[in-house]
Each structure stands twice: as structure tokens, then as C-alpha cells.
């Protein structure tokens, strides 16, 4: 996600979540979205029209749908994992992943609120509220993106160990080690994102939420290497590791399908296929943003075409945080049965117990 520096003083309405988003020119005399869309389609270049139309569709319509569905889905998944009778290391990873994705979606939902307030002519209220919230939300956003990436890497590596060395996995992939790994990932992500807390400061001469960039973030000697470091740590390295590990997992699945297995191992394979789907979704959703970020495309000085593309890549990041519950439900029958047991009070289905791999 974009993290380049912005001008020294800029209204919070121009600092919306995710950061790469900037507001459309607004006509405060109307709240009719269709009239807004008609306005932006005239007397502008095709690139500007592409950007403004894309931002309207993503920010006002798609973001709230993805955020609400994702937050509800992640909370449902969290409850199912926590209340699972058969605990496993995989459950620990997926539980913490649900929390991390929820934090990301809450920040994304603030972006929708900002767009909505502007379209109904409440820009002053937007400036006041988000002038207070944005510096903290900006930190949470960057922390959660990095955290989600490395939690996905962790569960992928664990799954490969299960596939490659099932006997060793019993002692290597324990619940205790999963908890320690999750704690290390969370703390590391929080520390790496600390400079984002120091990025903005509220100007004392204004009382409408106006923010300015701190001296630290105005220094290119700091921002250039730090932004590059962030892009490598939270995008490039996780993507490279996941491509390799996912390839290994798929290879092991192919070998197993050639030999054939009894039902207990088929249950394990279904869990593995579910995790492969999660990894593929991560790769598809995160790669476009990683590419455009690593190419060091700025936003404030970017073309309208690049801004429009960033609207789409930010939406894909939102989708990545919202989709996991539906993958669990679609690929994992055990998860569906536990979901029905928790929320519909149905008796549990008698599944074959797989102690070393029990995932709801």
C-alpha cells in the first residue's frame, strides 16, 4: 500500500484511508451521486474520468460491502475457532489472522465514511473527526497489513511441514509454538510500523482536524529508505516465500493424489486445499499493490491513471482481508459443521479425529 510522503499541510479530507485515496472534487450544493458521476464524466480527460469513476465505485459502493461482510465473517470465524473443542496450531494462526484482518477492515471502513461524508456535503465534520482518528488508524492499517502477510506465511510453512514430514510435525507444530510465533509476528509488525505513529501532527492554528507531516517524514533521507524497507518486508518477501511454499504444498498434494489415501488423510488434504486457496487469494490480491508500490509510484504527484489503478489495488487488499471466512466455509466441511454447532445448536458430526492436524 502506498506510503509516500504528502505535502506539509493538507486537510484530512485529502488523507483518507487507505492512504493512497484522495477525494474527488465535490459540489457541496448537491448530494445526488448520479449527478456527481455525470459531472465528472464531462470536461475531463479519460484518465481523470477513469480515476474519479473508479474512486466513486470503489469508495462509495464496494468498500462498505467488503468491509461489513468481512468484519462479520472474521468475527464469526474467530468465535468458531475459539470455541472449537479440538484445538490445533492451525486454529491459532487462523484465529489471530481473523483479528488482524478485522483491524484492517475497520480502517478501510473509515475510508468509506470519509467518502460518504464528502458526498453528502459534510466535509467539515469529516475533517474534524478524521483529523483526530487518522494518525492512529494509519498506524493500525500499516501494522495489520504487515501482520496479515507474515501470519499467512507462518501458516503456509506449518502446512508444508505437515505435508512433508507428518511424523515430525506432531512435535514441531505444537499449539505452544504457534502461540509464540503469532506473538512474535504481532510484536514485530507493531514495532516495524512505529514510525507511522510519528508521521502526522495536528496543527495548533486550526481546529478543524488539519494535519501536517512531521519533520521526520519530511526528510527524504528517512522516508525513501524506510518506505522501501516497508514494501520489501510486508510485500515482496512474503510474496516470494508464499509462491515457493505454495508450490511445494501443491507438489505434495499431487504426489498424494497419485498414491491415494484413506479417509483420515483425505480430511487433512481438504484442510490443506483450503489453506492453498487462502494463499492463492493473498497472492492475487496483494501482488498488484506490491508491484505498483515497489515501482515507487507516488500518489500526490501521480497521474490520474496511476491513481485509478491504486483505487483498484487498495480494493483488492480490502478483499483479501474479507474473503477468508468464505474460503473456510466453502472448502472445510469440519468448519461448516462446527459453525452450525455453535450458531445453530446442531449436534456435531462424528468426524475422524486427527490429533496432529485438528482444524475446525
Secondary structure, 3 states (H helix, E strand, C coil): CCCCCCCCEECHHHCCCCCCCCCCCCCCCCCCHHHHHHHHCCCCCHHHHHHHHHHHHHHHHHHHHHHHHHHHHHHHHHHHHHCCCCCCHHHHHHHHHHHHHHHHHHHHHHHHHHHHHHHCCCHHHHHHHHHHHHHHHHHHHHHHHHHHHHHHHHHHHHHHHHHHCHHHHHHHCCHHHHHHHHHHHHHHHHHHCHHHHCCEEECCCCCCCCEEECHHHHCHHHHHHHHHHHHHHHHHHHHHHHHHHHHHHHHHHHHHHHHCCCHHHHHHHHHHHHHHHHHHHHHHHHHHHHHHHHCCCCCCCCCHHHHHHHHHHHHHHHHHHHCHHHHHHHHCHHHHHHHHHHHHCCCCCCCCCCHHHCCC
